[in-house]
Structures are given as structure tokens and as C-alpha cells.
């Protein structure tokens, strides 16, 4: 899931590195069209060759069969870069519709479901969640929906009875279901600090949010997510289970480059259960640029100030850069995958990176570093052509 945010501050202070890469070993993939409403047209070429060169320079640090699937949103178009490390060389591959686990980027989608229900007056952000359960929470702790979405609930990163991680380390969320969660809420629920006072990243909080939203609408959260978000934005290659993906799935790799099982989520799905592709996430990013999508705008409204460099929306981390831009960012990591996504609403630009790099790889943060470096690059380019 989401890694430490500590590395963000030096990046935002201007030390995002520029990587000069060598010539491409292979041709860039052809750009397939991205379907769906209000999506930027896809381009046939990527105009700035520094983008694939920077990606190649990072990819060489990872095991054989590692892939990058990158979407670049800029100047009204979407471009795709696909790369794979193969026999110690890096070659181009057409993987814009290949499926990767997106880990904690799922949290943005979970928050979008909440925002949809709020904008349609089905729920309010300040609603307490205990009324959706037929028992009183331990210590009468009363989390509300907003605090679960912006990580200020005071809940720990994971529940204290999360024994499944010890018994099934290759698929840690699979065996944590409603019985375990409800037992935790009744008997073990506790706070790390008072609610609303401090940002403390919580996979439990996001998972509990999704599960509660499903209860509130008398359905499962994955079904609610499909109905309210995936179907609305025509995300036809975004899935709630690896078993739905077929041959589109890119196999996840551990830190040594061996294939690992996909993660299966049960009750904590809202914290990291989605699989998707660069094309679908480009569509979702592009939808953020349209003011008519009221629920997306609500997820980007600041709800808590973490520091002078970062605020929280609903799901999104709002990053304030040294050059005066505002990026909406999230990343994700699972046993076999790492992802990073940053969008600039004012410039209508964005970067999406999907990979089959393990969240446990010691150099996994290179994916986030690349995301911010590319976001900085296209942000500078936008500023250079502005009148």
C-alpha cells in the first residue's frame, strides 16, 4: 500500500532529479486510441523524448520482466509509453491496456464513491459510521466518513487482529473478512491519537470507509464502486479481482524478480483492491479536468492541512510545489506492483505510472521519483509555452 511520505519534502524543495538517458533500444509503441466520453485524443508519437529516456534510466534498476506503463496527459492529448526489461535490455512494448494492481490509488476511487453519495445528498461527510452497524463500537469511538477519507480518524494503519498477514504473507488481505472486522470494531477498536487532530495514513480507515459505504447502500462495496464510478466513466478495463482480467494481466514480481500471487481483498477492498491500466486511469484523470463532474471536484477540495507543502482532499494528497503548482497525487504498492499518479488541474496535465515492481523492492521509491520528475518536466514545458 502507500509508502512513507517522508521522501516528498526534498522532492518538492526542488531536488527532483533530471535523468539524461541514452538512445532507445527499440521503437516506441504505437498509441492506441482511448475510448470514452470527454477523453483527450491519443497521440501517435511522444514529442518529448526525454520522457521515455528518463523512464528507461529508472527501469534498468529493476529485475528482468519488469514493465512500466506510462500515460502522459499534456496539451489536450494523452500519450503512452510502454517499456519492458528483457534480457538485460529495455525495449518498447504496447502495454497501455495491460492490467496492473494499482494498490492504494484505489483509495481515490473509494473517496469518489463517498463524494458521489454526498453530492446526491445520500450521505454527509460528517456522518458517523457506527449507525450502519448493529452494535456499539469499542470505547464508543465514533469515526465519521470524512476522517476515514482524509486519514485523520486516528485509526491505526491496520487493525490489531490482522493476523491474516502472518498466516498468508503472499496474500495478506484475503482472509480478513467481515467477521474479523466486526469483531475488531466491537472489541479492539482504538485510536492512535484523537480524531481530527493529525494526519496518520490508515489502510484500515480507507477499507472501513468502503465497507461502510456498501452497508449504507445495502450492497457490496465493489458493486457500488462499479455502479457509481467505473461504469459512469467507462472504465471497462478496471477490475475488482485479478480473476476478471484474463490475458491482459501483467504478472507481479517480488524484489528478486520472481512472479508472486495477486492480492485478493475482502472487507478492506476500499484500501487497495483495484486493478487497472494506463488507458483507464488516463480517462479517470481527464474526467478530473471537467467541472461538470461535481463529485470529482469534491474529492479535490482541501479537508485537512498536513503541512505548508501538503493538504488532504478526500483520498487525494494535495501537493504544493516550489514553482507554485498544485498536484493531486496518490501512489500504490502491493506484493507485486507499484504505481504513482499525479495530476495538475490548472494545466490539465498529468502523469500515470503503473509497474510490476514489488512494494517491498528496496528501490521502489524510484517510481514515485519518476512520477514527480515527469510531472515537473511537463509542468515546465506548459509554463514555457504559456503567453
C-alpha positions as CSV (number, residue, x, y, z in Angstrom):
1,X,0.0,0.0,0.0
2,X,1.0,3.6,0.2
3,X,4.6,4.1,1.4
4,X,6.1,6.7,3.7
5,X,5.6,10.3,2.6
6,X,8.9,11.4,4.1
7,X,10.7,11.5,0.7
8,X,8.2,14.1,-0.6
9,X,9.7,17.1,1.1
10,X,13.1,17.0,-0.6
11,X,11.4,16.4,-3.9
12,X,9.1,19.3,-3.5
13,X,12.0,21.5,-2.4
14,X,13.4,21.3,-5.9
15,X,15.7,18.3,-5.8
16,X,13.7,16.2,-8.2
17,X,16.5,14.9,-10.4
18,X,16.7,15.1,-14.1
19,X,18.0,11.9,-15.7
20,X,19.7,12.0,-19.0
21,X,19.1,8.7,-20.8
22,X,20.7,7.0,-23.7
23,X,19.0,6.3,-27.0
24,X,16.0,4.0,-27.0
25,X,16.7,0.3,-27.7
26,X,13.6,-0.3,-29.8
27,X,10.8,1.8,-31.1
28,X,8.1,3.4,-29.0
29,X,4.8,1.7,-29.1
30,X,2.0,2.9,-31.4
31,X,-0.6,4.9,-29.5
32,X,-4.0,3.2,-29.4
33,X,-7.0,5.5,-29.1
34,X,-8.6,5.9,-25.7
35,X,-12.3,5.5,-25.8
36,X,-15.0,7.0,-23.6
37,X,-16.5,10.4,-23.2
38,X,-14.5,13.5,-22.6
39,X,-11.2,11.8,-23.1
40,X,-8.3,13.6,-24.7
41,X,-7.3,12.2,-28.1
42,X,-4.3,9.8,-28.1
43,X,-1.2,10.8,-30.0
44,X,0.8,8.7,-32.4
45,X,4.2,9.9,-31.1
46,X,5.6,11.2,-27.9
47,X,7.0,14.6,-28.7
48,X,9.5,14.9,-25.8
49,X,12.0,12.0,-26.0
50,X,13.2,12.8,-22.5
51,X,10.1,11.1,-21.1
52,X,10.9,7.6,-22.3
53,X,14.6,8.2,-21.7
54,X,14.0,9.1,-18.1
55,X,11.8,6.1,-17.7
56,X,14.4,3.8,-19.2
57,X,17.1,5.1,-16.8
58,X,14.9,4.1,-13.9
59,X,13.8,0.8,-15.3
60,X,17.3,-0.5,-15.6
61,X,17.4,-0.7,-11.7
62,X,14.8,-3.5,-11.6
63,X,14.6,-7.2,-12.4
64,X,14.0,-8.9,-15.7
65,X,10.4,-8.8,-17.0
66,X,9.8,-5.5,-15.1
67,X,7.4,-3.2,-17.1
68,X,6.5,0.5,-17.0
69,X,3.1,1.5,-18.5
70,X,3.1,5.3,-18.5
71,X,0.4,7.8,-19.6
72,X,1.3,11.4,-20.2
73,X,-1.6,13.9,-20.3
74,X,-0.5,17.2,-21.8
75,X,-1.7,19.9,-24.2
76,X,-5.0,18.2,-24.8
77,X,-3.7,14.8,-25.7
78,X,-2.7,11.6,-24.0
79,X,0.5,9.8,-25.0
80,X,1.5,6.3,-23.8
81,X,5.0,4.9,-23.2
82,X,5.4,1.2,-22.6
83,X,8.8,-0.3,-21.6
84,X,9.9,-3.8,-20.5
85,X,13.3,-5.0,-19.3
86,X,14.1,-8.1,-21.4
87,X,17.4,-10.0,-21.4
88,X,19.2,-7.0,-19.8
89,X,17.9,-4.7,-22.5
90,X,15.0,-2.3,-22.4
91,X,12.6,-2.4,-25.3
92,X,9.3,-0.8,-26.1
93,X,6.1,-2.7,-25.6
94,X,2.4,-1.8,-26.3
95,X,1.0,-2.1,-22.7
96,X,-1.4,0.8,-22.4
97,X,-4.3,-1.6,-21.8
98,X,-2.3,-4.1,-19.8
99,X,-3.6,-4.7,-16.3
100,X,-1.7,-4.0,-13.1
101,X,-2.7,-3.9,-9.4
102,X,-3.0,-0.2,-8.5
103,X,-2.9,-0.7,-4.7
104,X,-3.6,2.4,-2.7
105,X,-4.7,4.5,-5.8
106,X,-7.9,2.6,-5.1
107,X,-8.4,5.0,-2.1
108,X,-9.1,7.8,-4.6
109,X,-11.8,5.7,-6.1
110,X,-13.2,4.9,-2.7
111,X,-13.3,8.6,-1.8
112,X,-15.0,9.2,-5.2
113,X,-17.9,6.9,-4.2
114,X,-18.2,8.8,-1.0
115,X,-18.2,12.1,-2.9
116,X,-20.9,10.8,-5.3
117,X,-23.2,9.9,-2.4
118,X,-22.6,13.3,-0.8
119,X,-23.2,15.3,-3.9
120,X,-26.5,13.4,-4.4
121,X,-27.4,14.1,-0.7
122,X,-27.5,10.4,0.2
123,X,-24.8,11.0,2.9
124,X,-23.0,13.8,4.6
125,X,-19.2,14.0,5.1
126,X,-19.7,14.4,8.9
127,X,-22.0,11.3,9.2
128,X,-20.8,8.9,11.9
129,X,-20.4,5.3,10.7
130,X,-21.5,3.4,13.8
131,X,-25.2,3.7,12.9
132,X,-24.6,1.3,10.0
133,X,-23.6,-1.5,12.3
134,X,-25.9,-3.4,14.7
135,X,-23.5,-3.0,17.7
136,X,-21.7,-0.2,19.6
137,X,-18.1,0.3,18.7
138,X,-15.5,-0.3,21.3
139,X,-14.9,2.6,23.7
140,X,-17.8,4.3,21.9
141,X,-15.3,5.6,19.3
142,X,-17.3,7.3,16.6
143,X,-15.3,7.8,13.3
144,X,-17.0,9.9,10.6
145,X,-16.9,9.5,6.8
146,X,-14.6,12.5,6.1
147,X,-12.0,11.4,8.7
148,X,-11.7,8.0,7.1
149,X,-11.3,9.5,3.6
150,X,-8.6,12.0,4.7
151,X,-6.6,9.8,7.2
152,X,-7.5,11.9,10.3
153,X,-9.7,9.4,12.0
154,X,-6.9,8.4,14.5
155,X,-7.2,4.8,13.5
156,X,-4.0,2.7,13.2
157,X,-2.6,1.6,9.9
158,X,-4.1,-1.9,10.2
159,X,-6.4,-3.5,12.7
160,X,-4.9,-5.2,15.8
161,X,-6.4,-8.5,14.8
162,X,-4.9,-8.5,11.3
163,X,-3.4,-12.0,11.9
164,X,-4.0,-12.9,8.2
165,X,-0.9,-11.0,7.3
166,X,1.1,-13.5,9.4
167,X,-0.7,-16.6,8.1
168,X,-0.9,-15.6,4.4
169,X,2.0,-13.2,3.7
170,X,1.8,-13.6,0.0
171,X,-1.9,-12.6,0.0
172,X,-2.4,-10.8,3.3
173,X,-5.9,-9.3,2.9
174,X,-7.6,-12.4,1.6
175,X,-8.5,-13.9,4.9
176,X,-9.6,-10.7,6.6
177,X,-13.4,-10.6,6.2
178,X,-16.5,-9.1,7.8
179,X,-16.3,-11.3,10.9
180,X,-12.8,-10.2,11.7
181,X,-13.5,-6.5,11.1
182,X,-16.7,-6.5,13.1
183,X,-15.0,-8.3,16.0
184,X,-12.3,-5.7,15.9
185,X,-14.8,-2.8,15.9
186,X,-16.7,-4.4,18.8
187,X,-13.8,-5.4,21.0
188,X,-10.5,-3.9,19.9
189,X,-11.1,-0.6,18.2
190,X,-8.8,2.1,19.5
191,X,-7.3,5.4,18.4
192,X,-3.6,6.3,17.9
193,X,-4.5,9.9,18.6
194,X,-7.7,12.0,18.9
195,X,-9.7,12.1,15.7
196,X,-9.3,15.2,13.5
197,X,-6.0,16.4,15.0
198,X,-3.4,14.7,12.9
199,X,-2.8,13.0,9.6
200,X,-2.0,9.3,10.1
201,X,-2.2,7.2,7.0
202,X,-4.5,4.2,7.6
203,X,-5.3,1.3,5.3
204,X,-7.8,0.3,7.9
205,X,-9.6,3.6,7.6
206,X,-9.9,3.5,3.9
207,X,-11.0,-0.1,3.9
208,X,-13.6,0.6,6.7
209,X,-14.8,3.6,4.6
210,X,-15.5,1.4,1.6
211,X,-17.2,-1.4,3.6
212,X,-19.4,1.2,5.4
213,X,-20.4,2.8,2.1
214,X,-21.5,-0.6,0.9
215,X,-23.6,-1.1,4.0
216,X,-25.1,2.3,3.7
217,X,-26.4,1.5,0.2
218,X,-27.3,-2.2,1.1
219,X,-24.8,-3.7,-1.4
220,X,-21.2,-4.8,-1.5
221,X,-18.6,-2.0,-1.9
222,X,-17.1,-3.5,-5.1
223,X,-20.5,-3.5,-6.7
224,X,-21.2,0.1,-5.5
225,X,-17.9,1.2,-6.9
226,X,-18.6,-0.3,-10.3
227,X,-22.1,1.3,-10.4
228,X,-21.1,4.8,-9.3
229,X,-17.6,5.2,-10.8
230,X,-16.3,2.5,-13.1
231,X,-19.5,2.4,-15.2
232,X,-20.0,6.2,-15.2
233,X,-16.5,6.9,-16.6
234,X,-16.5,3.9,-18.9
235,X,-13.5,2.3,-17.2
236,X,-14.0,-1.0,-19.0
237,X,-10.5,-2.3,-18.1
238,X,-10.6,-1.6,-14.4
239,X,-11.4,-4.7,-12.3
240,X,-12.2,-5.7,-8.7
241,X,-10.4,-9.1,-9.0
242,X,-7.4,-10.5,-10.9
243,X,-9.6,-13.4,-11.9
244,X,-11.6,-11.0,-14.2
245,X,-8.6,-9.8,-16.2
246,X,-7.7,-12.8,-18.4
247,X,-4.7,-12.4,-20.6
248,X,-4.5,-8.7,-20.0
249,X,-2.8,-9.2,-16.6
250,X,0.9,-8.4,-16.2
251,X,2.3,-10.8,-13.6
252,X,3.5,-9.1,-10.4
253,X,7.1,-9.6,-9.4
254,X,8.8,-9.8,-6.0
255,X,12.0,-7.9,-5.2
256,X,14.1,-10.7,-6.8
257,X,12.0,-10.7,-10.0
258,X,10.0,-13.9,-9.3
259,X,6.3,-14.0,-10.0
260,X,4.0,-13.6,-7.0
261,X,0.3,-14.2,-6.5
262,X,-2.1,-11.3,-6.9
263,X,-3.7,-9.9,-3.7
264,X,-7.3,-10.7,-3.0
265,X,-9.2,-8.2,-0.9
266,X,-12.3,-8.9,1.1
267,X,-13.7,-6.4,3.6
268,X,-10.8,-3.9,3.3
269,X,-11.2,-3.7,-0.5
270,X,-11.5,0.1,-0.4
271,X,-7.9,0.4,0.8
272,X,-6.3,-1.1,-2.3
273,X,-8.2,-3.8,-4.2
274,X,-8.5,-2.4,-7.8
275,X,-6.6,-3.4,-10.9
276,X,-6.5,-1.1,-13.9
277,X,-4.5,0.0,-16.9
278,X,-2.9,3.3,-18.1
279,X,-5.7,4.0,-20.6
280,X,-8.4,3.7,-18.0
281,X,-6.5,5.8,-15.4
282,X,-5.9,8.4,-18.2
283,X,-9.7,8.6,-18.7
284,X,-10.3,9.0,-15.0
285,X,-7.6,11.7,-14.8
286,X,-9.1,13.5,-17.8
287,X,-12.5,13.5,-16.2
288,X,-11.0,15.4,-13.3
289,X,-10.5,18.3,-15.7
290,X,-14.2,18.8,-16.3
291,X,-16.0,21.0,-13.8
292,X,-19.3,19.3,-14.5
293,X,-18.1,16.2,-12.6
294,X,-19.1,17.6,-9.2
295,X,-18.1,14.5,-7.2
296,X,-14.6,14.5,-8.6
297,X,-14.3,18.2,-7.7
298,X,-15.4,17.4,-4.2
299,X,-12.6,14.8,-3.7
300,X,-10.1,17.6,-4.6
301,X,-11.3,20.1,-2.0
302,X,-8.9,20.5,0.9
303,X,-10.2,19.0,4.1
304,X,-7.1,19.0,6.2
305,X,-3.7,20.8,6.3
306,X,-0.8,18.4,6.9
307,X,2.0,21.0,6.4
308,X,2.7,24.1,4.3
309,X,3.5,21.7,1.4
310,X,0.7,19.2,1.7
311,X,-3.1,19.1,2.3
312,X,-5.5,16.3,2.1
313,X,-8.6,16.2,0.0
314,X,-10.8,13.1,0.0
315,X,-8.4,10.4,-1.0
316,X,-6.0,12.8,-2.8
317,X,-2.8,14.2,-1.4
318,X,-2.6,17.8,-2.5
319,X,1.0,18.8,-3.1
320,X,2.1,22.4,-3.3
321,X,5.3,22.6,-5.4
322,X,8.1,25.1,-5.2
323,X,7.1,26.6,-8.6
324,X,3.6,27.4,-7.4
325,X,1.7,24.4,-8.9
326,X,-0.7,22.2,-7.2
327,X,-0.6,18.5,-7.8
328,X,-3.2,15.9,-6.8
329,X,-1.2,12.7,-6.1
330,X,-1.5,9.2,-4.9
331,X,0.6,6.1,-5.2
332,X,0.1,2.4,-4.5
333,X,2.0,-0.7,-3.8
334,X,1.2,-4.4,-3.3
335,X,3.3,-7.5,-3.2
336,X,4.0,-7.4,-6.9
337,X,3.1,-3.9,-8.1
338,X,3.9,-0.2,-7.6
339,X,2.1,2.7,-9.1
340,X,2.1,6.5,-8.9
341,X,-0.3,9.2,-10.3
342,X,-0.1,13.0,-10.3
343,X,-2.4,15.4,-12.0
344,X,-2.3,19.2,-12.4
345,X,-5.8,20.6,-12.8
346,X,-4.8,24.1,-13.7
347,X,-2.5,22.9,-16.5
348,X,-4.8,20.0,-17.5
349,X,-1.7,17.7,-17.3
350,X,-0.8,14.5,-15.6
351,X,1.5,11.5,-15.2
352,X,0.4,7.9,-14.5
353,X,2.9,5.2,-14.0
354,X,2.0,1.5,-13.5
355,X,4.6,-1.2,-12.9
356,X,5.0,-4.8,-11.7
357,X,7.7,-3.7,-9.2
358,X,7.1,-5.0,-5.7
359,X,6.2,-2.6,-3.0
360,X,8.9,-4.4,-1.0
361,X,11.7,-3.8,-3.5
362,X,14.3,-1.6,-1.8
363,X,14.3,0.9,-4.8
364,X,10.5,1.1,-5.2
365,X,10.5,4.8,-4.5
366,X,12.1,5.4,-7.9
367,X,8.6,5.0,-9.3
368,X,7.4,8.0,-7.3
369,X,10.5,9.9,-8.0
370,X,10.0,9.3,-11.8
371,X,6.4,10.4,-11.5
372,X,7.3,13.7,-9.8
373,X,10.2,14.3,-12.2
374,X,7.9,13.8,-15.2
375,X,5.2,16.0,-13.7
376,X,7.8,18.7,-13.2
377,X,9.1,18.3,-16.7
378,X,5.7,18.6,-18.4
379,X,4.8,21.4,-15.9
380,X,7.8,23.4,-17.0
381,X,7.0,22.8,-20.7
382,X,3.5,24.1,-20.2
383,X,4.8,27.2,-18.5
384,X,7.3,27.8,-21.3
385,X,4.5,27.9,-24.0
386,X,2.1,30.0,-21.9
387,X,1.6,33.5,-23.2
